[in-house]
Amino acid sequence: MDYRCNTELQEISDYLQGATEIAFDFETSPLESYRQVTQAALDPHKSEIVGVSLSVNVGSAIYVPLRHNLGINADPRAVLEALRELVFANEAVVKIAHNLSFETMFLYKEDILLKGPVYDTIAAAQLTLKSDKEFRTLADSGLKTLVPELFNVELPKFEEVTGGRHFDELDPKEVETIRYACADSDFTLRLYHVFNDWFRSYLPKHEEIVRALESPTAVFVGLMKFNGILVDMRLMYEKQLAAEEKLTELREKINKAAGRELNLGANAVTEDFKKYL
């Protein structure tokens, strides 16, 4: 693997030069006042980007440390501004991430709006088959699950690399720090190629769904997660009551047609209902 730590803008620019498909991934850590809050690193209101990895070729990636407490960092503002132009707002580049809404949230916090074309490999995973009869679910689509399954490679575990510390407490020049960060973007790029090859062989329309619908939607989901949305609670409650009444009506009709009370469960996928059908 060609995994490196780069802190100079010119090195970063040289690595990205000419690439039209770029996978990226963020490492995040809590802000000082949230260091003891569980999973604060996943909330952009309580944490920040401490480093970004980028991959333009399978088997290679760079890690750019921005806000580590140890070692040498790149200039966060300068790097993010450069990446805005080179990658995130560059409409000639396909921006690829695994769980794109997460990256969108943290970019928005940095005042960067992710522009298309974009590609979310976690969405692509759920449009591929994991067996002859089953599509992958969200639970089957995590990076740490997919990589061993599809590439027979065990990715380094966060707990093992950090040893209970936050990521910004690691030295960005350490081999394991670089490997952990770079592997995520490298294997995200590999998934991008594997899933698209699979789509083209078996379900070409699904690639179009990922590119044109699911991935752009993930960006908007990230923005909504960050900003929240206005909700008419009174109207929602009214709709909830109407939906519950309709469900009760449908259950009664099904039981009447069956001539007995079926175990329909919460969403009518029980064995009892399947046997009746």
NORHU-V89050 format. One record per pair of residues at least 4 apart in sequence whose C-alpha atoms are under 8 Angstrom apart, sorted by sequence separation. I is the first residue (numbers start at 0). J is the second residue. D is the distance in Angstrom with one decimal. If there is no record, write none. Layout:
I J D
I J D
//
This chain:
6 10 7.5
7 11 6.4
8 12 6.0
9 13 6.0
10 14 6.2
11 15 6.4
12 16 5.9
29 33 5.6
30 34 6.3
38 42 7.4
42 46 6.0
43 47 6.1
55 59 7.1
56 60 7.4
67 71 7.7
74 78 6.0
75 79 6.0
76 80 6.0
77 81 6.1
78 82 6.1
79 83 6.0
80 84 6.7
81 85 6.1
82 86 5.2
83 87 4.7
84 88 5.6
85 89 5.9
95 99 7.7
98 102 7.2
99 103 6.1
100 104 6.3
101 105 6.7
102 106 6.1
103 107 6.1
104 108 6.4
105 109 6.6
106 110 6.5
107 111 4.9
119 123 6.5
120 124 6.0
121 125 6.7
122 126 6.8
123 127 6.8
128 132 7.2
129 133 5.8
130 134 7.1
135 139 5.5
136 140 6.4
137 141 7.2
140 144 6.5
141 145 6.1
142 146 6.0
143 147 7.0
144 148 6.5
145 149 5.9
146 150 5.3
147 151 4.3
148 152 7.9
155 159 7.2
156 160 6.3
157 161 6.0
158 162 5.5
161 165 6.6
164 168 6.3
165 169 7.4
169 173 7.8
172 176 7.0
173 177 6.4
174 178 6.0
175 179 5.9
176 180 6.3
177 181 5.9
178 182 5.8
179 183 6.9
180 184 7.4
181 185 6.1
182 186 5.9
183 187 6.0
184 188 6.3
185 189 6.5
186 190 6.0
187 191 6.2
188 192 6.6
189 193 6.2
190 194 5.9
191 195 6.2
192 196 6.1
193 197 6.2
194 198 6.1
195 199 6.1
196 200 6.3
197 201 6.1
198 202 4.6
199 203 4.6
202 206 7.5
203 207 7.1
204 208 6.3
205 209 6.2
206 210 6.2
207 211 5.7
208 212 5.2
209 213 4.8
210 214 5.7
211 215 6.6
212 216 6.0
213 217 6.2
214 218 6.8
215 219 6.8
216 220 6.2
217 221 6.2
218 222 6.4
219 223 6.2
220 224 6.1
221 225 6.2
222 226 6.1
223 227 5.0
231 235 6.2
232 236 6.1
233 237 6.3
234 238 6.2
235 239 6.1
236 240 6.3
237 241 6.3
238 242 6.0
239 243 6.2
240 244 6.2
241 245 6.3
242 246 6.2
243 247 6.2
244 248 6.3
245 249 6.2
246 250 6.1
247 251 6.3
248 252 6.3
249 253 6.2
250 254 6.2
251 255 6.1
252 256 6.2
253 257 6.1
254 258 6.0
255 259 6.7
257 261 7.6
263 267 4.5
264 268 7.0
268 272 6.6
269 273 6.3
270 274 6.1
271 275 6.3
272 276 6.2
5 10 6.5
6 11 7.5
29 34 5.4
34 39 7.4
40 45 6.8
41 46 7.2
54 59 6.0
55 60 7.0
67 72 6.5
73 78 7.0
82 87 6.2
83 88 5.3
84 89 5.8
106 111 5.1
107 112 5.6
128 133 5.6
129 134 5.5
135 140 6.7
139 144 6.5
140 145 6.1
145 150 8.0
146 151 6.6
147 152 4.7
155 160 7.0
158 163 6.2
161 166 6.4
164 169 7.7
171 176 5.8
172 177 6.7
197 202 7.4
198 203 4.8
207 212 7.7
208 213 6.2
209 214 5.6
210 215 7.3
222 227 7.9
223 228 6.1
230 235 7.8
254 259 5.4
255 260 7.9
263 268 6.8
264 269 6.1
267 272 6.5
268 273 6.8
5 11 6.5
15 21 8.0
33 39 6.4
39 45 5.7
40 46 5.2
54 60 4.3
66 72 6.3
83 89 7.3
86 92 6.4
96 102 7.5
106 112 6.6
107 113 7.8
128 134 4.1
129 135 5.4
139 145 7.3
146 152 6.0
147 153 5.3
170 176 7.0
171 177 6.5
198 204 7.4
254 260 5.0
263 269 5.9
39 46 6.4
40 47 7.4
53 60 5.5
54 61 6.6
64 71 7.7
65 72 5.0
87 94 6.9
106 113 7.2
127 134 5.7
128 135 5.9
146 153 6.9
147 154 7.6
169 176 6.9
198 205 6.2
199 206 7.5
254 261 6.0
262 269 6.8
52 60 6.7
53 61 5.5
64 72 5.1
65 73 5.2
86 94 7.0
126 134 6.5
127 135 6.3
146 154 7.2
161 169 7.0
198 206 5.7
253 261 8.0
263 271 7.2
52 61 5.5
53 62 6.7
63 72 7.6
64 73 6.0
65 74 6.4
66 75 7.2
103 112 7.4
125 134 6.3
126 135 7.0
262 271 5.9
263 272 6.0
29 39 5.6
52 62 4.3
63 73 6.8
65 75 5.0
103 113 6.4
125 135 4.8
143 153 7.5
261 271 6.6
262 272 6.6
28 39 7.6
29 40 4.7
51 62 5.8
52 63 6.1
124 135 6.5
125 136 5.6
143 154 6.3
195 206 6.3
261 272 6.5
28 40 4.7
33 45 6.2
50 62 7.0
51 63 5.3
125 137 6.5
27 40 5.6
33 46 7.7
50 63 5.5
51 64 6.6
250 263 7.9
27 41 7.3
50 64 4.2
51 65 7.7
30 45 5.8
49 64 6.2
50 65 5.0
125 140 6.7
160 175 6.6
29 45 5.7
30 46 4.8
49 65 5.0
50 66 6.7
121 137 7.7
124 140 5.7
160 176 6.9
29 46 3.9
30 47 6.8
48 65 7.4
49 66 4.5
50 67 7.8
28 46 5.4
29 47 6.5
48 66 7.4
49 67 6.0
257 275 7.6
27 46 6.6
28 47 5.9
99 118 7.6
121 140 5.9
160 179 7.4
27 47 5.5
28 48 6.8
99 119 5.4
121 141 7.0
27 48 4.5
28 49 6.4
94 115 7.4
98 119 6.0
26 48 5.9
27 49 5.2
93 115 7.1
94 116 6.4
95 117 5.9
96 118 6.5
97 119 5.5
98 120 7.0
157 179 7.7
25 48 6.3
26 49 5.7
27 50 7.0
93 116 5.0
94 117 4.6
95 118 4.7
96 119 5.3
97 120 4.9
98 121 5.5
155 178 7.9
156 179 7.8
25 49 7.5
26 50 5.1
87 111 7.6
88 112 7.1
90 114 6.7
92 116 6.8
93 117 5.3
94 118 6.1
95 119 6.0
96 120 6.2
97 121 5.2
98 122 7.6
155 179 5.8
25 50 5.9
26 51 6.2
87 112 7.4
88 113 5.9
89 114 7.1
90 115 5.9
91 116 7.8
93 118 6.9
95 120 7.2
154 179 7.6
25 51 4.6
87 113 5.2
88 114 5.1
89 115 8.0
90 116 6.3
24 51 5.7
25 52 6.5
87 114 6.3
88 115 7.7
23 51 7.0
24 52 5.3
83 111 6.8
154 182 7.2
23 52 5.5
24 53 6.7
23 53 4.4
22 53 5.6
23 54 6.4
21 53 6.7
22 54 5.1
21 54 5.8
22 55 6.6
21 55 5.0
20 55 6.4
18 55 6.2
15 55 6.8
146 186 7.1
14 55 7.9
142 183 7.7
97 142 7.3
142 187 7.7
11 61 7.9
2 58 7.9
5 61 6.4
1 58 6.1
2 59 5.6
3 60 6.6
4 61 5.6
5 62 6.1
6 63 5.7
48 105 6.9
0 58 5.1
1 59 4.5
2 60 5.0
3 61 4.8
4 62 4.7
5 63 5.3
6 64 6.9
47 105 7.1
0 59 6.0
1 60 6.5
2 61 5.7
3 62 6.2
4 63 5.9
5 64 7.7
2 62 7.6
4 64 7.6
41 101 8.0
43 104 6.5
43 105 5.6
6 71 7.7
21 86 7.6
43 108 6.9
6 72 6.2
7 73 6.5
6 73 4.5
120 187 6.9
127 194 7.3
5 73 7.9
6 74 7.9
8 77 8.0
8 78 6.6
15 85 7.7
120 190 6.6
124 194 7.1
127 197 7.7
21 92 6.9
23 94 7.4
120 191 6.1
123 194 6.7
127 198 7.5
19 91 6.4
20 92 5.5
21 93 6.2
22 94 6.0
23 95 6.3
24 96 6.4
8 81 7.8
12 85 7.8
19 92 4.4
20 93 4.7
21 94 5.4
22 95 4.4
23 96 5.7
24 97 7.7
18 92 7.2
19 93 6.1
20 94 6.4
21 95 6.0
22 96 5.7
20 95 7.2
25 102 6.8
24 102 7.2
126 205 6.5
123 205 8.0
123 206 7.5
123 209 5.8
122 209 6.6
96 184 7.4
97 187 6.2
119 209 7.3
96 187 6.4
118 209 6.9
122 213 6.4
95 187 7.3
118 210 5.9
122 214 7.0
95 188 7.0
117 210 6.9
116 210 7.6
119 213 7.5
119 214 5.1
95 191 7.5
118 214 5.1
117 214 6.0
118 215 7.7
69 167 7.5
117 215 6.5
119 217 7.5
67 166 7.6
68 167 5.7
69 168 6.4
72 171 8.0
116 215 7.8
67 167 4.2
68 168 5.5
69 169 6.5
70 170 5.5
71 171 7.5
115 215 7.2
66 167 6.6
67 168 6.2
68 169 7.5
69 170 5.1
70 171 6.4
67 169 7.0
68 170 7.8
69 171 7.3
70 172 7.1
67 170 7.2
67 171 7.1
113 218 7.3
64 171 6.2
62 177 6.2
99 214 7.3
103 218 5.8
107 222 7.3
61 177 8.0
49 166 7.6
100 217 4.9
104 221 5.0
49 167 6.1
62 180 6.4
99 217 5.8
100 218 5.3
103 221 5.3
104 222 5.9
107 225 7.9
62 181 5.9
98 217 7.8
99 218 6.4
100 219 7.5
102 221 7.7
103 222 6.7
61 181 6.1
100 220 5.9
101 221 6.1
104 224 7.1
60 181 5.3
100 221 4.0
104 225 5.6
59 181 7.9
60 182 7.5
99 221 7.5
100 222 7.6
60 184 6.9
60 185 5.9
59 185 6.3
54 181 7.6
58 185 6.2
52 180 6.0
53 181 7.1
57 185 6.0
51 180 7.7
52 181 5.5
56 185 7.5
57 186 7.6
54 184 5.6
55 185 8.0
52 183 7.8
53 184 5.7
54 185 5.3
57 188 6.6
52 184 6.1
53 185 7.5
56 188 7.6
57 189 6.1
55 188 7.6
54 188 6.9
29 165 7.8
28 165 6.0
28 166 6.0
27 166 6.8
28 167 6.1
26 166 7.0
27 167 7.6
26 180 7.1
25 180 8.0
24 180 7.7
24 183 6.5
23 183 8.0
24 184 5.5
23 184 5.0
22 184 5.3
22 185 7.1
23 187 7.9
22 187 6.3
22 188 5.4
4 171 7.2
21 188 7.4
4 172 6.4
4 177 6.4
3 177 6.6
2 177 6.8
2 178 6.5
3 181 7.9
2 181 6.2
44 225 7.8
43 225 7.3
//
